[in-house]
């Protein structure tokens, strides 16, 4: 799909993988709506790429609907949605102080999984109204899973469950939307240089990076974005979750 001149939406676009993707899509000629719960972060990125910033809580139906409507009003219905919004809290199911708070688990599921589904359902409804291109394609939805969906570590129960749900959602969504020419893909990043990891002590960063077989470093947001662009260019990519991880397989802890 040629994204030049087309509308695109990136959730979590104010930092990390979402910011990298928003920048890459804008550089490719897309009209980018940068969605983030942090309005100031979204505004910073949008001002630098010539896009528009929209405050959005992806886990809220009302907030998601309003954000999609605002993006549509400015750019038209989006042909591309990239879901990068998410959180990664760490907690054992049963820790020193007893069982994990149920609300902590629920919040992770609500943002990472329900939030991803929320934005997908809304964007897909808009995509279905668009005219197909010469390949019969109307749009592409990219979701962010994680290697934790497959190699979940101790303390990642909520995060792994949420990202496993994203991976499991990919194929049924792709099958449902196939008749209208909308593709659905997921990316499962490994250790990437996002604010969450880069905020750790340097010694811990170095230790984590050394666990990646090759290249032995954190991935960069532009490398995630490059895979999104390849997914746009290759219409045979559909219904699959691709690991982007330098061949890492996470240990139990």
Secondary structure as UniProt FT lines:
FT   TURN            4..5
FT   STRAND          7..11
FT   TURN            12..14
FT   HELIX           16..27
FT   TURN            28..29
FT   STRAND          31..36
FT   HELIX           39..49
FT   STRAND          52..55
FT   TURN            58..59
FT   HELIX           61..75
FT   STRAND          80..83
FT   STRAND          94..95
FT   TURN            96..97
FT   STRAND          98..99
FT   HELIX           102..109
FT   HELIX           110..114
FT   HELIX           115..127
FT   TURN            128..129
FT   TURN            134..135
FT   STRAND          139..144
FT   HELIX           147..149
FT   TURN            154..155
FT   HELIX           157..177
FT   HELIX           178..180
FT   STRAND          182..189
FT   HELIX           195..198
FT   HELIX           202..209
FT   TURN            210..211
FT   HELIX           221..233
FT   TURN            235..236
FT   STRAND          241..244
FT   TURN            246..247
//
